[in-house]
Amino acid sequence: MEPLAQNPHASPVNQRRKWTTKEDVVLISAWLNTSKDAIVSTDQKAGAFWKRIVDYVNGSPQLSGAVPREWSQCKQRWGRINEQVCKFVGCYEAAVREQASGQNENDVMKAAHDIFLNYLGIKFSLEHCWRELRFDQKWKSLAVPKEGPKEKRKEVVAEEEAEDVRPPGVKACKAAKRKRQGYDDIHSMLAVKKEIQQQKLLERLLAKDPTHLTASEITLMEKLISEMI
């Protein structure tokens, strides 16, 4: 990677300056345009690639008057955006596939945010970035939300006939209770162990780039999420 000179006048305060929504949108536009350029793409040397991006960001009319960014700041910010959005894409797809009858896009988004929070332990704060990237091939979701409520399924009520059964004795009841308690304890321990294993597996799948997941991995991820919701 070619070394890029940092701005000698940039202060530590500027380097730690929080990114605004407008800056994120411009950075995303810069990355998309630069990476898809037939002449200048991500295959070129990284130094020239990020120099072009930082020039695009600092030269944008939308950021007129803003303090210029350094190339390292743009690279670090893009890395976080890409990582978080890729993970949210997986959560969004899971939410779409679990969408219940009558739920709308807002319900799906809330479910996706809940999944992200539950399994990653942090809130997804880059929804504006996801909305900018969601229709690009790399981040495009394969699942499509259902539009409008569907016809409710008919409920089938089964009538149970009461049977005259002789009640068991006291000793038999106690023995059956102890046996059932033993089974319950074993099942509880196995369930906890299985849940921990599933959570670790799901975290590994969500951490992957969605475009690199195989069909079997996508199916497994959706199954794990549906079982844990």
Contacts in CASP RR format, 6 or more apart in sequence:
PFRMAT RR
TARGET T0000
AUTHOR 0000-0000-0000
METHOD contacts of the structure
MODEL  1
MEPLAQNPHASPVNQRRKWTTKEDVVLISAWLNTSKDAIVSTDQKAGAFW
KRIVDYVNGSPQLSGAVPREWSQCKQRWGRINEQVCKFVGCYEAAVREQA
SGQNENDVMKAAHDIFLNYLGIKFSLEHCWRELRFDQKWKSLAVPKEGPK
EKRKEVVAEEEAEDVRPPGVKACKAAKRKRQGYDDIHSMLAVKKEIQQQK
LLERLLAKDPTHLTASEITLMEKLISEMI
1 45 0 8 1.000
1 46 0 8 1.000
1 47 0 8 1.000
2 45 0 8 1.000
2 46 0 8 1.000
2 47 0 8 1.000
2 48 0 8 1.000
3 47 0 8 1.000
4 47 0 8 1.000
4 50 0 8 1.000
4 51 0 8 1.000
4 71 0 8 1.000
4 72 0 8 1.000
6 70 0 8 1.000
6 71 0 8 1.000
6 72 0 8 1.000
7 68 0 8 1.000
7 70 0 8 1.000
10 70 0 8 1.000
14 67 0 8 1.000
15 70 0 8 1.000
15 73 0 8 1.000
17 67 0 8 1.000
19 27 0 8 1.000
19 77 0 8 1.000
21 128 0 8 1.000
22 62 0 8 1.000
22 63 0 8 1.000
23 57 0 8 1.000
23 63 0 8 1.000
23 66 0 8 1.000
23 69 0 8 1.000
24 77 0 8 1.000
24 81 0 8 1.000
24 126 0 8 1.000
24 128 0 8 1.000
24 129 0 8 1.000
24 132 0 8 1.000
25 62 0 8 1.000
25 128 0 8 1.000
25 129 0 8 1.000
25 132 0 8 1.000
26 56 0 8 1.000
26 57 0 8 1.000
26 60 0 8 1.000
26 62 0 8 1.000
26 63 0 8 1.000
27 53 0 8 1.000
27 57 0 8 1.000
27 74 0 8 1.000
27 77 0 8 1.000
27 78 0 8 1.000
27 81 0 8 1.000
28 81 0 8 1.000
28 129 0 8 1.000
28 132 0 8 1.000
28 133 0 8 1.000
29 56 0 8 1.000
29 60 0 8 1.000
29 132 0 8 1.000
30 52 0 8 1.000
30 53 0 8 1.000
30 56 0 8 1.000
30 57 0 8 1.000
30 60 0 8 1.000
30 74 0 8 1.000
31 53 0 8 1.000
31 78 0 8 1.000
32 136 0 8 1.000
33 56 0 8 1.000
34 40 0 8 1.000
34 41 0 8 1.000
34 49 0 8 1.000
34 52 0 8 1.000
34 53 0 8 1.000
34 56 0 8 1.000
35 41 0 8 1.000
35 42 0 8 1.000
35 49 0 8 1.000
40 48 0 8 1.000
40 49 0 8 1.000
40 52 0 8 1.000
41 49 0 8 1.000
42 49 0 8 1.000
47 71 0 8 1.000
50 71 0 8 1.000
50 74 0 8 1.000
50 75 0 8 1.000
51 71 0 8 1.000
53 71 0 8 1.000
53 74 0 8 1.000
53 78 0 8 1.000
54 69 0 8 1.000
54 70 0 8 1.000
54 71 0 8 1.000
54 74 0 8 1.000
57 63 0 8 1.000
57 69 0 8 1.000
57 74 0 8 1.000
58 68 0 8 1.000
58 69 0 8 1.000
80 126 0 8 1.000
81 126 0 8 1.000
81 129 0 8 1.000
84 124 0 8 1.000
84 126 0 8 1.000
84 129 0 8 1.000
85 126 0 8 1.000
85 129 0 8 1.000
85 130 0 8 1.000
85 133 0 8 1.000
85 139 0 8 1.000
86 139 0 8 1.000
86 208 0 8 1.000
86 209 0 8 1.000
86 210 0 8 1.000
87 116 0 8 1.000
87 120 0 8 1.000
87 206 0 8 1.000
87 207 0 8 1.000
88 112 0 8 1.000
88 116 0 8 1.000
88 124 0 8 1.000
88 126 0 8 1.000
88 127 0 8 1.000
88 130 0 8 1.000
89 130 0 8 1.000
89 134 0 8 1.000
89 139 0 8 1.000
89 141 0 8 1.000
89 210 0 8 1.000
90 141 0 8 1.000
90 206 0 8 1.000
90 210 0 8 1.000
90 221 0 8 1.000
91 112 0 8 1.000
91 113 0 8 1.000
91 115 0 8 1.000
91 116 0 8 1.000
91 119 0 8 1.000
91 124 0 8 1.000
91 206 0 8 1.000
91 225 0 8 1.000
92 108 0 8 1.000
92 109 0 8 1.000
92 112 0 8 1.000
92 130 0 8 1.000
92 141 0 8 1.000
92 143 0 8 1.000
93 141 0 8 1.000
93 142 0 8 1.000
93 143 0 8 1.000
93 210 0 8 1.000
93 218 0 8 1.000
93 222 0 8 1.000
94 112 0 8 1.000
94 115 0 8 1.000
94 221 0 8 1.000
94 222 0 8 1.000
94 225 0 8 1.000
94 226 0 8 1.000
95 108 0 8 1.000
95 109 0 8 1.000
95 111 0 8 1.000
95 112 0 8 1.000
95 115 0 8 1.000
96 108 0 8 1.000
96 141 0 8 1.000
96 143 0 8 1.000
96 144 0 8 1.000
96 145 0 8 1.000
97 143 0 8 1.000
97 222 0 8 1.000
97 226 0 8 1.000
98 111 0 8 1.000
98 225 0 8 1.000
98 226 0 8 1.000
98 229 0 8 1.000
99 107 0 8 1.000
99 108 0 8 1.000
99 111 0 8 1.000
99 145 0 8 1.000
99 146 0 8 1.000
100 107 0 8 1.000
101 146 0 8 1.000
101 149 0 8 1.000
101 150 0 8 1.000
101 152 0 8 1.000
101 153 0 8 1.000
102 146 0 8 1.000
102 148 0 8 1.000
102 149 0 8 1.000
102 150 0 8 1.000
103 146 0 8 1.000
104 145 0 8 1.000
104 148 0 8 1.000
105 145 0 8 1.000
108 145 0 8 1.000
109 127 0 8 1.000
111 229 0 8 1.000
112 124 0 8 1.000
113 123 0 8 1.000
113 124 0 8 1.000
115 225 0 8 1.000
115 229 0 8 1.000
116 122 0 8 1.000
116 123 0 8 1.000
116 124 0 8 1.000
117 123 0 8 1.000
117 124 0 8 1.000
118 228 0 8 1.000
119 199 0 8 1.000
119 202 0 8 1.000
119 203 0 8 1.000
119 206 0 8 1.000
119 225 0 8 1.000
119 228 0 8 1.000
120 203 0 8 1.000
120 206 0 8 1.000
124 130 0 8 1.000
130 139 0 8 1.000
133 139 0 8 1.000
134 140 0 8 1.000
134 141 0 8 1.000
137 211 0 8 1.000
138 209 0 8 1.000
138 211 0 8 1.000
139 210 0 8 1.000
142 218 0 8 1.000
168 176 0 8 1.000
195 228 0 8 1.000
198 224 0 8 1.000
198 227 0 8 1.000
198 228 0 8 1.000
199 228 0 8 1.000
201 220 0 8 1.000
201 224 0 8 1.000
202 221 0 8 1.000
202 224 0 8 1.000
202 225 0 8 1.000
202 228 0 8 1.000
205 213 0 8 1.000
205 217 0 8 1.000
205 220 0 8 1.000
205 221 0 8 1.000
205 224 0 8 1.000
206 221 0 8 1.000
208 217 0 8 1.000
213 221 0 8 1.000
END
